[in-house]
């Protein structure tokens, strides 16, 4: 269901981009070059239809976005992808030393100096 909402939002946004480009702006826009649509429905009816379609798509996108927030797949509390990845890296990283691990001890330099003096 969530995937269906996402697909609908993407399709509506692509359609919205085309509709906004076709709208009649102050400079005429792309709608001024469609002479055949002006002859069939008239200039005023064409702009009314495009404006209503733009508002309809905007409302549709808002409603579907809100509805998709309710059907987002739920995550079991305490398990997230980031935490699972961190635990996996902690187990496999050789630089993560256990709490009781101590670095190997080397001979103290003082002991080496006393043997050299004899």
C-alpha positions as CSV (number, residue, x, y, z in Angstrom):
1,X,0.0,0.0,0.0
2,X,2.9,2.3,0.9
3,X,4.5,1.7,-2.4
4,X,1.3,2.5,-4.3
5,X,1.1,5.9,-2.5
6,X,4.7,6.6,-3.4
7,X,4.0,5.8,-7.1
8,X,0.9,8.0,-7.0
9,X,2.8,10.9,-5.5
10,X,5.6,10.7,-8.1
11,X,3.1,10.5,-11.0
12,X,1.1,13.4,-9.6
13,X,4.3,15.5,-9.2
14,X,5.4,14.8,-12.8
15,X,2.0,15.7,-14.1
16,X,2.0,18.8,-12.0
17,X,5.3,19.9,-13.6
18,X,3.8,19.6,-17.0
19,X,0.6,21.4,-16.1
20,X,2.5,24.3,-14.5
21,X,4.6,24.7,-17.7
22,X,1.4,24.8,-19.8
23,X,-0.3,27.4,-17.7
24,X,-0.7,30.9,-19.0
25,X,1.7,33.1,-17.2
26,X,2.1,36.9,-17.5
27,X,4.3,36.5,-20.5
28,X,1.9,34.1,-22.3
29,X,3.5,30.8,-21.3
30,X,3.2,27.7,-23.4
31,X,-0.6,27.9,-23.4
32,X,-0.5,30.8,-25.8
33,X,1.0,28.6,-28.5
34,X,-1.8,26.0,-28.4
35,X,-4.1,27.6,-30.9
36,X,-6.3,24.6,-31.4
37,X,-7.3,24.4,-27.7
38,X,-8.1,28.1,-27.8
39,X,-10.5,27.5,-30.8
40,X,-12.2,24.6,-29.2
41,X,-12.8,25.7,-25.6
42,X,-11.9,29.4,-25.7
43,X,-9.0,31.0,-23.9
44,X,-10.8,31.6,-20.6
45,X,-12.2,28.1,-20.3
46,X,-8.8,26.6,-21.0
47,X,-7.1,28.6,-18.2
48,X,-9.9,27.8,-15.8
49,X,-9.5,24.1,-16.5
50,X,-5.8,24.2,-16.1
51,X,-6.0,26.2,-12.9
52,X,-8.6,23.8,-11.4
53,X,-6.4,20.8,-12.5
54,X,-3.4,22.4,-10.8
55,X,-5.3,22.9,-7.5
56,X,-6.8,19.4,-7.7
57,X,-3.3,17.8,-8.2
58,X,-1.9,19.9,-5.3
59,X,-4.8,18.8,-3.0
60,X,-4.4,15.2,-4.2
61,X,-0.6,15.2,-3.4
62,X,-1.2,16.6,0.1
63,X,-3.9,14.0,0.9
64,X,-1.9,11.1,-0.4
65,X,1.2,12.3,1.5
66,X,-0.8,12.4,4.7
67,X,-2.3,9.0,4.0
68,X,1.1,7.5,3.2
69,X,2.4,8.7,6.6
70,X,-0.2,6.4,8.3
71,X,0.8,3.3,6.3
72,X,4.5,3.6,6.6
73,X,5.9,0.2,7.4
74,X,6.5,0.1,11.2
75,X,9.8,-0.7,12.7
76,X,10.0,-2.9,15.8
77,X,11.2,-0.7,18.6
78,X,14.9,-1.1,19.5
79,X,15.9,-2.4,16.0
80,X,16.9,0.1,13.4
81,X,19.1,-0.4,10.4
82,X,21.8,1.9,11.8
83,X,21.9,0.1,15.1
84,X,22.1,-3.3,13.4
85,X,25.0,-2.1,11.2
86,X,26.8,-0.6,14.3
87,X,26.5,-3.9,16.2
88,X,27.7,-5.9,13.2
89,X,30.7,-3.6,12.7
90,X,31.6,-3.8,16.4
91,X,31.6,-7.6,16.3
92,X,33.8,-7.8,13.2
93,X,36.2,-4.8,13.7
94,X,39.5,-6.2,15.0
95,X,40.4,-2.8,16.5
96,X,37.6,-3.1,19.0
97,X,39.3,-4.8,21.9
98,X,37.3,-6.5,24.7
99,X,37.3,-4.8,28.1
100,X,39.9,-7.1,29.7
101,X,42.3,-6.9,26.8
102,X,45.6,-5.3,27.5
103,X,48.3,-4.5,25.0
104,X,51.4,-6.7,25.0
105,X,54.0,-5.5,27.4
106,X,57.6,-4.9,26.1
107,X,60.7,-4.9,28.2
108,X,61.1,-1.8,30.2
109,X,64.0,0.4,28.8
110,X,65.4,0.7,32.3
111,X,66.0,-3.0,32.5
112,X,67.8,-2.9,29.2
113,X,70.1,-0.1,30.4
114,X,71.1,-1.9,33.6
115,X,72.2,-4.9,31.7
116,X,74.3,-2.8,29.3
117,X,76.2,-1.2,32.2
118,X,77.5,-4.5,33.5
